[in-house]
Amino acid sequence: MSVEIRLARESDASGILAIYAPIVEQTAISFELAPPSEDEVRKRIRSIQSTHAWLTCEKDGMVAGYAYASKFRPREAYLWTTEVTVYVHQAHRRRGYAKALYLSLFDILRLQGFCTAIAVIALPNPASVQLHEQLGFTEVGVIRSAGYKLNEWHDTGWWQLELQQHPLVRSRPIPVVDLPSGKYKANTIGDRFI
């Protein structure tokens, strides 16, 4: 069994879409109403990786999960806060892949200089809430009836994780493409994710 967490490549688009499309089509976990095309997924990977990290977990040559960070809000003062998300293929859930992906992503975000991670969870989603709280996220609020999908209104819960201290003077976060290669590693113990 070969498992690797690495920066996503545009060639991962079909594997990512195989995970994401059923979530979009069958659940309210994502508020997108229709799955993006493979070309759109490639475009999103390019766009996100110009500043933030998009990671994939590859098991035996197939994308088993992915996690990425993105801009939280457009105003300049939000530069040190990032929104994070993780998805795992249905066949690989409950094996620690989401946790390993997130821990690897958080290490990169710290190296980049980000201080705060925000996760927005469509409710109810007890598995996602449990994962985020196990990783140290704290619930900071709920927006009631934030989105309408699958013929009903859904709340969104907001969770926050302090990645590192907030010093008085901050340099801008370093784009992921400018980090020295080999400076970050995946979080695994043996061949089992924790």
Backbone as a chain_set.jsonl record, in Angstrom:
{"seq": "MSVEIRLARESDASGILAIYAPIVEQTAISFELAPPSEDEVRKRIRSIQSTHAWLTCEKDGMVAGYAYASKFRPREAYLWTTEVTVYVHQAHRRRGYAKALYLSLFDILRLQGFCTAIAVIALPNPASVQLHEQLGFTEVGVIRSAGYKLNEWHDTGWWQLELQQHPLVRSRPIPVVDLPSGKYKANTIGDRFI", "coords": {"N": [[0.847, -1.184, 0.0], [0.756, 2.076, -1.005], [0.925, 5.337, 0.103], [0.682, 8.8, -0.233], [1.063, 12.209, 0.581], [0.918, 15.185, -1.123], [1.662, 18.229, -2.99], [-1.031, 19.266, -4.991], [-1.555, 18.479, -8.443], [-2.355, 19.66, -11.717], [-3.093, 17.501, -13.218], [-4.428, 15.941, -11.422], [-7.058, 16.571, -11.512], [-9.282, 14.996, -12.48], [-9.43, 12.926, -10.571], [-9.901, 14.417, -8.26], [-12.354, 15.528, -8.931], [-13.882, 13.194, -9.016], [-14.223, 12.717, -6.346], [-15.443, 15.078, -5.463], [-17.729, 15.683, -7.115], [-19.965, 13.84, -6.468], [-20.511, 14.775, -3.895], [-21.359, 17.387, -4.356], [-23.609, 16.865, -5.981], [-25.276, 15.196, -4.414], [-25.443, 16.033, -1.756], [-25.667, 18.618, 0.808], [-23.292, 19.481, 1.69], [-21.415, 20.869, 0.179], [-22.092, 24.055, -1.134], [-22.221, 24.487, -3.822], [-24.18, 24.144, -6.744], [-23.989, 22.613, -9.011], [-21.604, 20.282, -10.229], [-18.225, 21.307, -10.928], [-16.462, 21.479, -14.104], [-13.762, 19.369, -15.364], [-11.838, 21.041, -16.481], [-12.405, 23.412, -15.103], [-11.736, 22.621, -12.486], [-8.981, 22.237, -12.79], [-8.282, 24.893, -13.317], [-8.966, 26.04, -10.851], [-7.115, 24.769, -9.138], [-4.703, 25.84, -10.169], [-5.154, 28.588, -9.642], [-5.51, 28.698, -6.803], [-3.038, 27.642, -5.971], [-1.312, 29.65, -6.618], [-1.03, 31.232, -4.462], [-1.818, 29.896, -2.05], [-1.878, 26.575, -0.525], [-2.754, 23.493, -2.101], [-3.422, 20.298, -1.428], [-3.067, 16.802, -2.18], [-4.04, 13.52, -1.263], [-2.659, 10.653, -2.164], [-3.359, 7.361, -2.884], [-2.064, 4.351, -3.75], [-1.746, 5.328, -6.385], [-4.15, 6.644, -6.906], [-6.344, 9.432, -6.306], [-7.205, 9.878, -3.077], [-8.106, 11.747, -1.334], [-8.331, 15.282, -0.614], [-7.13, 18.528, 0.342], [-7.332, 22.021, 0.865], [-6.295, 25.474, 1.137], [-7.591, 28.78, 1.059], [-8.14, 32.209, 0.054], [-9.546, 34.136, 2.636], [-11.165, 36.515, 2.927], [-11.617, 39.402, 0.763], [-10.473, 41.897, 1.585], [-7.511, 43.663, 2.511], [-6.605, 43.559, 5.213], [-7.292, 41.046, 6.069], [-5.325, 39.297, 5.291], [-3.768, 37.427, 6.788], [-5.429, 35.459, 7.573], [-7.02, 32.466, 6.645], [-9.213, 30.41, 4.691], [-10.101, 27.01, 5.066], [-10.476, 23.684, 3.731], [-11.464, 20.245, 3.45], [-11.746, 17.149, 1.737], [-12.632, 13.734, 1.412], [-12.505, 10.722, -0.42], [-15.339, 8.619, -0.602], [-14.825, 5.857, -0.24], [-12.583, 5.867, 1.321], [-12.971, 7.063, 3.765], [-12.889, 7.719, 7.308], [-10.374, 6.741, 7.953], [-8.336, 8.297, 8.726], [-7.283, 9.987, 6.81], [-8.263, 12.579, 6.258], [-7.497, 13.984, 8.561], [-4.681, 13.726, 8.409], [-4.183, 15.07, 5.977], [-5.084, 17.658, 6.677], [-3.323, 18.287, 8.84], [-0.867, 18.346, 7.503], [-1.416, 20.438, 5.721], [-1.788, 22.553, 7.572], [0.796, 22.789, 8.617], [2.168, 23.792, 6.37], [0.778, 26.21, 6.019], [1.546, 27.57, 8.342], [4.312, 27.864, 7.859], [4.117, 29.581, 5.712], [3.215, 31.855, 6.966], [0.634, 32.35, 7.821], [-1.883, 33.02, 10.29], [-4.431, 32.353, 11.264], [-6.945, 29.906, 10.744], [-9.979, 29.286, 9.104], [-12.891, 27.356, 9.081], [-15.761, 26.548, 7.308], [-18.752, 25.026, 7.798], [-21.388, 23.257, 6.425], [-24.433, 22.687, 7.982], [-26.624, 20.103, 9.224], [-23.617, 18.34, 10.061], [-22.174, 16.147, 11.551], [-19.812, 14.529, 11.449], [-17.864, 16.133, 10.215], [-17.808, 18.309, 11.982], [-16.857, 16.986, 14.29], [-14.276, 16.15, 13.397], [-13.003, 18.676, 12.943], [-13.115, 19.818, 15.511], [-11.599, 17.947, 16.965], [-9.12, 18.566, 15.961], [-8.609, 20.964, 17.101], [-10.102, 23.196, 16.403], [-12.402, 25.827, 17.185], [-15.802, 26.475, 17.685], [-17.211, 29.389, 16.39], [-19.467, 30.643, 15.561], [-22.783, 30.623, 14.038], [-24.496, 30.843, 11.029], [-27.721, 31.224, 10.319], [-29.906, 29.505, 8.115], [-28.331, 29.929, 5.783], [-27.92, 29.001, 3.188], [-29.696, 27.642, 0.357], [-30.471, 24.527, -0.684], [-31.138, 21.399, -2.268], [-33.88, 21.476, -1.808], [-34.235, 22.61, 0.727], [-33.445, 24.843, 3.487], [-30.206, 25.585, 4.778], [-28.064, 25.809, 7.583], [-24.891, 27.391, 8.29], [-21.996, 26.567, 10.031], [-19.314, 28.159, 11.704], [-15.954, 27.672, 12.253], [-12.896, 28.163, 14.021], [-9.338, 28.157, 14.005], [-6.375, 28.805, 15.671], [-3.397, 29.161, 14.169], [-0.846, 30.064, 14.706], [0.875, 32.45, 16.829], [-0.237, 35.868, 16.926], [1.649, 38.269, 16.043], [2.527, 41.775, 16.586], [3.614, 43.088, 14.353], [3.524, 42.07, 11.064], [4.893, 40.316, 8.357], [3.947, 39.918, 4.93], [2.086, 36.952, 4.043], [3.898, 34.198, 2.667], [3.77, 33.187, -0.672], [2.801, 29.863, -1.591], [4.212, 28.781, -3.726], [6.658, 29.977, -3.457], [7.893, 28.89, -1.267], [10.694, 27.135, 0.079], [11.52, 24.103, -1.537], [10.952, 20.869, -0.162], [10.794, 21.682, 2.443], [8.593, 21.125, 3.925], [6.574, 18.397, 5.134], [4.575, 15.414, 4.866], [2.15, 14.419, 7.313], [2.411, 11.584, 8.84], [2.391, 8.391, 10.441], [4.306, 5.686, 10.243], [2.743, 3.561, 7.928], [0.205, 4.219, 8.407], [-2.251, 6.649, 8.684], [-2.621, 9.286, 11.037]], "CA": [[0.0, 0.0, 0.0], [1.523, 3.3, -1.113], [0.129, 6.522, 0.398], [1.52, 9.994, -0.276], [0.446, 13.533, 0.563], [1.782, 16.055, -1.922], [0.963, 19.328, -3.644], [-1.879, 18.827, -6.105], [-1.167, 18.808, -9.817], [-3.528, 19.793, -12.579], [-3.457, 16.154, -13.674], [-5.277, 15.335, -10.386], [-8.412, 17.123, -11.622], [-10.331, 13.969, -12.599], [-9.533, 12.262, -9.276], [-10.549, 15.369, -7.344], [-13.757, 15.622, -9.343], [-14.546, 11.941, -8.625], [-14.582, 12.886, -4.928], [-16.264, 16.27, -5.234], [-19.005, 15.692, -7.848], [-21.077, 13.247, -5.706], [-20.824, 15.646, -2.755], [-22.154, 18.491, -4.906], [-24.874, 16.377, -6.524], [-26.108, 14.424, -3.492], [-25.454, 16.549, -0.39], [-25.566, 20.064, 1.015], [-21.975, 19.759, 2.263], [-20.952, 21.977, -0.657], [-23.219, 24.863, -1.604], [-22.291, 24.528, -5.283], [-25.376, 23.432, -7.193], [-23.594, 21.686, -10.076], [-20.153, 20.05, -10.175], [-17.428, 21.99, -11.945], [-15.837, 20.62, -15.111], [-12.341, 19.106, -15.104], [-11.097, 22.265, -16.802], [-12.596, 24.348, -13.997], [-10.943, 22.134, -11.347], [-7.586, 22.586, -13.098], [-8.169, 26.342, -13.138], [-8.997, 26.305, -9.401], [-5.822, 24.345, -8.591], [-3.734, 26.879, -10.574], [-5.461, 29.836, -8.949], [-5.219, 28.556, -5.369], [-1.612, 27.4, -5.719], [-0.509, 30.85, -6.827], [-0.832, 31.838, -3.135], [-2.057, 28.943, -0.966], [-1.565, 25.178, -0.849], [-3.784, 22.489, -2.388], [-2.764, 19.007, -1.253], [-3.814, 15.58, -2.436], [-3.588, 12.273, -0.652], [-2.688, 9.658, -3.23], [-3.217, 5.984, -2.406], [-1.885, 3.422, -4.871], [-1.897, 6.032, -7.651], [-5.469, 7.269, -7.043], [-6.602, 10.503, -5.344], [-8.093, 9.403, -2.011], [-8.631, 12.912, -0.639], [-7.606, 16.526, -0.868], [-7.384, 19.656, 1.244], [-6.711, 23.251, 0.381], [-6.556, 26.746, 1.803], [-7.886, 29.839, 0.095], [-8.32, 33.549, 0.622], [-10.73, 34.206, 3.495], [-11.95, 37.667, 2.481], [-10.774, 40.167, -0.155], [-9.822, 43.072, 2.169], [-6.087, 43.483, 2.822], [-6.377, 43.25, 6.627], [-7.552, 39.618, 6.289], [-4.264, 38.506, 4.648], [-3.184, 36.386, 7.635], [-6.495, 34.495, 7.852], [-7.296, 31.671, 5.455], [-10.284, 29.418, 4.803], [-9.592, 25.673, 4.75], [-11.479, 22.655, 3.485], [-10.924, 18.916, 3.183], [-12.697, 16.151, 1.252], [-12.053, 12.402, 1.264], [-13.331, 9.804, -1.202], [-16.213, 7.813, 0.251], [-14.203, 4.556, 0.039], [-11.413, 6.031, 2.194], [-13.322, 7.829, 4.968], [-12.68, 7.112, 8.641], [-9.063, 6.091, 7.995], [-7.36, 9.286, 9.144], [-6.74, 10.76, 5.691], [-8.622, 14.001, 6.417], [-6.635, 14.535, 9.606], [-3.312, 13.822, 7.882], [-4.187, 16.155, 4.998], [-5.182, 18.934, 7.387], [-2.098, 18.558, 9.589], [0.134, 18.745, 6.509], [-1.799, 21.767, 5.246], [-1.529, 23.538, 8.631], [2.252, 23.006, 8.666], [2.514, 24.682, 5.257], [0.213, 27.535, 6.299], [2.414, 28.214, 9.342], [5.532, 28.271, 7.161], [3.78, 30.724, 4.87], [2.98, 33.022, 7.81], [-0.768, 32.525, 8.19], [-2.108, 32.937, 11.734], [-5.756, 31.841, 11.603], [-7.66, 29.107, 9.744], [-11.435, 29.283, 9.272], [-13.615, 26.287, 8.382], [-17.201, 26.795, 7.237], [-19.357, 23.699, 7.678], [-22.838, 23.21, 6.243], [-24.991, 21.904, 9.091], [-25.808, 19.317, 10.163], [-22.533, 17.505, 9.536], [-21.457, 15.782, 12.783], [-18.47, 13.987, 11.2], [-16.969, 17.258, 9.962], [-17.672, 19.043, 13.249], [-15.982, 16.186, 15.147], [-12.917, 16.249, 12.866], [-12.452, 20.004, 13.188], [-12.916, 20.026, 16.948], [-10.462, 17.107, 17.363], [-7.909, 19.241, 15.514], [-8.425, 22.194, 17.865], [-10.967, 24.294, 15.98], [-13.434, 26.255, 18.116], [-16.962, 27.067, 17.022], [-17.29, 30.826, 16.657], [-20.76, 31.185, 15.177], [-23.647, 29.932, 13.089], [-25.363, 31.68, 10.204], [-28.952, 30.455, 10.114], [-30.495, 29.492, 6.767], [-27.367, 30.629, 4.927], [-27.987, 28.542, 1.807], [-30.836, 26.808, -0.011], [-30.058, 23.446, -1.591], [-31.899, 20.151, -2.115], [-35.229, 21.831, -1.34], [-34.332, 23.081, 2.11], [-32.468, 25.821, 3.95], [-29.138, 25.001, 5.589], [-27.213, 26.696, 8.372], [-23.455, 27.145, 8.226], [-21.251, 26.799, 11.261], [-17.978, 28.715, 11.48], [-14.972, 27.193, 13.219], [-11.633, 28.903, 13.924], [-8.136, 27.548, 14.577], [-5.193, 29.666, 15.705], [-2.256, 28.411, 13.642], [0.327, 30.568, 15.413], [0.627, 33.724, 17.5], [-0.483, 37.054, 16.113], [2.542, 39.356, 16.447], [2.072, 43.116, 16.227], [4.054, 43.407, 12.993], [3.53, 40.854, 10.25], [5.201, 40.4, 6.931], [2.9, 39.274, 4.15], [2.29, 35.508, 3.88], [4.709, 33.787, 1.527], [3.037, 32.286, -1.561], [3.277, 28.483, -1.483], [5.182, 28.526, -4.792], [7.942, 30.561, -3.066], [8.487, 28.152, -0.15], [11.761, 26.224, -0.367], [11.033, 22.734, -1.678], [11.459, 19.951, 0.856], [10.716, 22.296, 3.766], [7.428, 20.596, 4.609], [6.398, 16.964, 4.909], [3.27, 14.886, 5.233], [2.023, 13.941, 8.682], [2.038, 10.174, 8.898], [3.191, 7.527, 11.31], [4.371, 4.431, 9.502], [1.904, 3.656, 6.742], [-1.147, 4.501, 8.878], [-2.444, 8.056, 8.994], [-3.088, 9.562, 12.398]], "C": [[0.883, 1.234, 0.0], [0.6, 4.494, -0.896], [1.063, 7.712, 0.448], [0.651, 11.235, -0.232], [1.423, 14.457, -0.135], [0.959, 17.225, -2.435], [0.178, 18.784, -4.837], [-1.277, 19.274, -7.429], [-2.45, 18.935, -10.642], [-4.003, 18.437, -13.091], [-4.301, 15.4, -12.641], [-6.745, 15.711, -10.549], [-9.495, 16.043, -11.7], [-10.517, 13.217, -11.285], [-10.212, 13.135, -8.238], [-12.032, 15.455, -7.665], [-14.535, 14.352, -8.98], [-14.967, 11.981, -7.154], [-15.651, 13.964, -4.775], [-17.637, 16.212, -5.902], [-20.148, 15.032, -7.07], [-21.487, 14.088, -4.495], [-21.702, 16.801, -3.221], [-23.542, 17.997, -5.305], [-25.817, 15.801, -5.467], [-26.232, 14.995, -2.09], [-25.483, 18.075, -0.378], [-24.228, 20.421, 1.653], [-21.3, 20.891, 1.499], [-22.181, 22.742, -1.116], [-23.178, 25.088, -3.116], [-23.492, 23.699, -5.709], [-25.094, 22.436, -8.301], [-22.083, 21.494, -9.994], [-19.428, 20.853, -11.242], [-16.909, 20.987, -12.969], [-14.392, 20.334, -14.695], [-11.499, 20.333, -15.411], [-11.214, 23.285, -15.681], [-11.788, 23.915, -12.769], [-9.463, 22.455, -11.576], [-7.339, 24.077, -12.878], [-8.141, 26.69, -11.647], [-7.674, 25.907, -8.749], [-4.762, 25.403, -8.906], [-3.923, 28.147, -9.756], [-5.084, 29.754, -7.468], [-3.727, 28.428, -5.139], [-0.727, 28.584, -6.097], [-0.227, 31.539, -5.484], [-0.878, 30.814, -2.003], [-1.683, 27.524, -1.42], [-2.839, 24.388, -1.13], [-3.043, 21.161, -2.356], [-3.677, 17.873, -1.692], [-3.191, 14.452, -1.621], [-3.774, 11.216, -1.733], [-2.435, 8.283, -2.634], [-3.174, 5.065, -3.616], [-2.203, 4.082, -6.215], [-3.229, 6.722, -7.871], [-5.62, 8.361, -5.989], [-7.636, 9.997, -4.34], [-8.716, 10.564, -1.242], [-7.822, 14.135, -1.014], [-8.018, 17.578, 0.148], [-6.726, 20.883, 0.644], [-7.087, 24.428, 1.268], [-6.824, 27.778, 0.72], [-8.065, 31.159, 0.831], [-9.611, 33.572, 1.427], [-11.671, 35.318, 3.048], [-11.048, 38.547, 1.622], [-10.029, 41.351, 0.467], [-8.421, 42.733, 2.666], [-5.828, 43.057, 4.273], [-6.62, 41.776, 6.961], [-6.426, 38.718, 5.775], [-3.784, 37.318, 5.476], [-4.212, 35.348, 8.091], [-6.807, 33.767, 6.549], [-8.456, 30.719, 5.729], [-9.741, 28.072, 4.356], [-10.752, 24.707, 4.539], [-10.779, 21.337, 3.171], [-12.052, 18.006, 2.718], [-11.96, 14.832, 1.072], [-13.039, 11.533, 0.487], [-14.109, 8.889, -0.256], [-15.57, 6.475, 0.647], [-13.048, 4.654, 1.03], [-11.708, 6.82, 3.467], [-13.091, 6.996, 6.225], [-11.37, 6.331, 8.719], [-7.964, 7.074, 8.366], [-6.791, 10.144, 8.029], [-7.046, 12.252, 5.845], [-7.723, 14.662, 7.454], [-5.209, 14.723, 9.098], [-3.195, 14.951, 6.855], [-4.198, 17.514, 5.691], [-3.889, 19.256, 8.14], [-0.962, 18.981, 8.66], [-0.149, 20.154, 5.997], [-1.477, 22.826, 6.302], [-0.035, 23.821, 8.769], [2.686, 23.982, 7.571], [2.006, 26.094, 5.524], [1.051, 28.283, 7.341], [3.71, 28.705, 8.703], [5.286, 29.507, 6.29], [3.575, 32.004, 5.681], [1.528, 33.283, 8.145], [-0.94, 32.289, 9.687], [-3.409, 32.234, 12.103], [-6.337, 31.056, 10.432], [-9.144, 29.108, 10.105], [-12.008, 28.121, 8.463], [-15.102, 26.616, 8.449], [-17.857, 25.459, 6.911], [-20.863, 23.83, 7.518], [-23.403, 22.255, 7.295], [-26.327, 21.288, 8.694], [-24.751, 18.497, 9.421], [-21.661, 17.083, 10.729], [-20.052, 15.242, 12.55], [-17.466, 15.12, 10.978], [-16.75, 18.082, 11.229], [-16.702, 18.302, 14.166], [-14.528, 16.283, 14.692], [-12.3, 17.595, 13.226], [-12.196, 20.245, 14.678], [-11.78, 19.159, 17.49], [-9.135, 17.772, 17.013], [-7.712, 20.598, 16.182], [-9.247, 23.376, 17.41], [-12.011, 24.566, 17.061], [-14.588, 26.855, 17.331], [-17.061, 28.535, 17.405], [-18.614, 31.438, 16.198], [-21.499, 30.318, 14.187], [-24.444, 30.982, 12.331], [-26.573, 30.819, 9.846], [-29.454, 30.609, 8.675], [-29.617, 30.245, 5.77], [-27.47, 30.224, 3.457], [-29.175, 27.624, 1.578], [-30.385, 25.788, -1.041], [-30.856, 22.196, -1.258], [-33.233, 20.398, -1.409], [-35.335, 22.16, 0.134], [-33.216, 24.071, 2.427], [-31.468, 25.14, 4.865], [-28.376, 26.099, 6.32], [-25.755, 26.421, 8.029], [-22.851, 27.475, 9.574], [-19.852, 27.267, 10.902], [-17.074, 28.272, 12.616], [-13.64, 27.885, 12.954], [-10.513, 28.15, 14.625], [-7.009, 28.569, 14.529], [-4.003, 28.816, 15.279], [-0.967, 28.789, 14.352], [-0.016, 31.932, 15.996], [0.467, 34.852, 16.486], [0.439, 38.184, 16.582], [2.022, 40.715, 15.971], [2.449, 43.497, 14.802], [4.162, 42.105, 12.21], [4.045, 41.175, 8.852], [4.092, 39.642, 6.195], [3.146, 37.761, 4.086], [3.064, 35.208, 2.593], [3.86, 32.897, 0.623], [3.639, 30.876, -1.516], [4.324, 28.17, -2.549], [6.569, 29.067, -4.447], [8.572, 29.881, -1.849], [9.613, 27.274, -0.681], [11.233, 24.798, -0.455], [11.689, 21.857, -0.62], [11.362, 20.495, 2.263], [9.532, 21.757, 4.568], [7.269, 19.123, 4.249], [4.996, 16.559, 5.315], [3.306, 14.377, 6.665], [1.504, 12.513, 8.683], [2.866, 9.507, 9.98], [3.146, 6.163, 10.669], [3.55, 4.562, 8.235], [0.458, 3.913, 7.109], [-1.245, 5.973, 9.213], [-2.997, 8.213, 10.397], [-4.063, 10.727, 12.379]], "O": [[1.681, 1.42, 0.919], [-0.388, 4.657, -1.612], [2.112, 7.658, 1.088], [-0.37, 11.315, -0.915], [2.603, 14.512, 0.211], [-0.268, 17.23, -2.338], [0.672, 17.946, -5.591], [-0.594, 20.293, -7.519], [-3.49, 18.377, -10.291], [-5.189, 18.254, -13.365], [-4.834, 14.333, -12.945], [-7.592, 15.221, -9.802], [-10.529, 16.17, -11.044], [-11.648, 12.9, -10.917], [-11.005, 12.65, -7.432], [-12.868, 15.453, -6.761], [-15.724, 14.428, -8.669], [-15.952, 11.352, -6.768], [-16.633, 13.788, -4.054], [-18.62, 16.653, -5.307], [-21.23, 15.614, -7.008], [-22.657, 14.113, -4.115], [-22.677, 17.152, -2.556], [-24.542, 18.645, -4.996], [-27.036, 15.906, -5.609], [-27.039, 14.505, -1.3], [-25.342, 18.727, -1.413], [-24.048, 21.55, 2.11], [-20.684, 21.77, 2.101], [-23.201, 22.138, -1.451], [-24.022, 25.812, -3.644], [-23.787, 22.669, -5.104], [-25.876, 21.509, -8.513], [-21.356, 22.448, -9.716], [-19.955, 21.057, -12.336], [-16.918, 19.781, -12.722], [-13.862, 20.975, -13.788], [-10.552, 20.635, -14.686], [-10.236, 23.952, -15.344], [-11.215, 24.762, -12.084], [-8.773, 22.895, -10.656], [-6.314, 24.471, -12.321], [-7.365, 27.55, -11.231], [-7.165, 26.634, -7.896], [-4.012, 25.816, -8.022], [-2.958, 28.711, -9.24], [-4.414, 30.644, -6.945], [-3.192, 29.037, -4.212], [0.489, 28.525, -5.912], [0.705, 32.336, -5.379], [-0.053, 30.867, -1.092], [-1.235, 27.312, -2.547], [-3.866, 24.588, -0.482], [-2.142, 20.925, -3.161], [-4.901, 17.967, -1.591], [-1.994, 14.44, -1.337], [-4.892, 10.925, -2.157], [-1.427, 8.062, -1.963], [-4.117, 5.007, -4.404], [-2.844, 3.479, -7.076], [-3.432, 7.333, -8.92], [-5.08, 8.233, -4.89], [-8.783, 9.725, -4.694], [-9.735, 10.392, -0.575], [-6.77, 14.039, -1.645], [-9.102, 17.523, 0.73], [-5.685, 20.788, -0.006], [-8.05, 24.383, 2.032], [-6.335, 27.654, -0.403], [-8.131, 31.209, 2.059], [-10.646, 33.091, 0.967], [-12.855, 35.072, 2.818], [-9.825, 38.455, 1.735], [-9.019, 41.776, -0.094], [-8.183, 41.639, 3.18], [-4.916, 42.27, 4.526], [-6.201, 41.306, 8.018], [-6.556, 37.494, 5.817], [-3.423, 36.288, 4.905], [-3.902, 34.468, 8.895], [-6.852, 34.379, 5.482], [-8.654, 30.277, 6.861], [-9.002, 27.995, 3.374], [-11.844, 24.879, 5.08], [-9.647, 21.319, 2.688], [-13.169, 18.073, 3.23], [-10.809, 14.807, 0.635], [-14.248, 11.599, 0.706], [-13.584, 8.446, 0.765], [-15.762, 6.017, 1.773], [-12.58, 3.631, 1.531], [-10.78, 7.207, 4.178], [-13.098, 5.765, 6.204], [-11.27, 5.364, 9.474], [-6.784, 6.725, 8.327], [-5.899, 10.955, 8.277], [-6.183, 13.092, 5.59], [-7.244, 15.776, 7.244], [-4.598, 15.765, 9.334], [-2.219, 15.701, 6.863], [-3.425, 18.407, 5.344], [-3.411, 20.389, 8.08], [-0.184, 19.875, 8.994], [0.766, 20.966, 5.858], [-0.949, 23.886, 5.966], [0.36, 24.961, 9.011], [3.479, 24.89, 7.821], [2.721, 27.067, 5.285], [1.241, 29.494, 7.23], [4.156, 29.821, 8.968], [6.157, 30.367, 6.157], [3.738, 33.107, 5.158], [1.208, 34.333, 8.702], [-0.24, 31.468, 10.281], [-3.483, 31.587, 13.147], [-6.239, 31.476, 9.279], [-9.511, 28.951, 11.27], [-11.652, 27.929, 7.301], [-15.633, 26.924, 9.516], [-17.563, 24.84, 5.888], [-21.537, 24.43, 8.355], [-22.9, 21.145, 7.468], [-27.079, 21.877, 7.917], [-24.973, 18.029, 8.305], [-20.553, 17.591, 10.904], [-19.17, 15.473, 13.377], [-16.349, 15.073, 11.493], [-15.628, 18.502, 11.512], [-15.818, 18.922, 14.758], [-13.638, 16.477, 15.52], [-11.191, 17.646, 13.757], [-11.171, 20.815, 15.051], [-11.062, 19.592, 18.391], [-8.136, 17.56, 17.699], [-6.756, 21.308, 15.87], [-9.114, 24.465, 17.969], [-12.448, 23.653, 17.761], [-14.376, 27.651, 16.417], [-17.003, 28.888, 18.583], [-18.856, 32.624, 16.421], [-20.934, 29.408, 13.58], [-25.001, 31.902, 12.93], [-26.448, 29.811, 9.151], [-29.427, 31.698, 8.103], [-30.098, 31.088, 5.012], [-27.142, 31.017, 2.574], [-29.611, 26.916, 2.486], [-29.966, 26.147, -2.142], [-31.207, 21.964, -0.101], [-33.649, 19.635, -0.538], [-36.4, 22.008, 0.732], [-32.195, 24.131, 1.743], [-31.817, 24.24, 5.629], [-28.084, 27.159, 5.767], [-25.422, 25.343, 7.535], [-23.145, 28.506, 10.178], [-19.275, 26.822, 9.909], [-17.386, 28.47, 13.79], [-13.294, 28.161, 11.805], [-10.707, 27.578, 15.698], [-6.719, 29.133, 13.474], [-3.647, 27.855, 15.962], [-0.099, 27.944, 14.575], [-1.066, 32.5, 15.697], [0.964, 34.791, 15.362], [0.045, 38.979, 17.435], [1.186, 40.793, 15.071], [1.675, 44.165, 14.117], [4.815, 41.157, 12.646], [3.67, 42.183, 8.252], [3.391, 38.822, 6.788], [4.3, 37.331, 4.074], [2.898, 35.881, 1.576], [3.275, 31.93, 1.111], [4.856, 30.724, -1.415], [5.231, 27.375, -2.304], [7.556, 28.67, -5.067], [9.671, 30.255, -1.439], [9.502, 26.724, -1.776], [10.563, 24.334, 0.467], [12.837, 22.079, -0.235], [11.807, 19.834, 3.202], [9.49, 21.93, 5.786], [7.751, 18.66, 3.215], [4.314, 17.29, 6.032], [4.35, 13.96, 7.167], [0.305, 12.273, 8.543], [3.916, 10.012, 10.377], [2.083, 5.55, 10.559], [3.648, 5.571, 7.537], [-0.426, 3.841, 6.255], [-0.41, 6.497, 9.951], [-3.752, 7.369, 10.88], [-4.575, 11.121, 13.427]]}, "num_chains": 1, "name": "protein.A"}
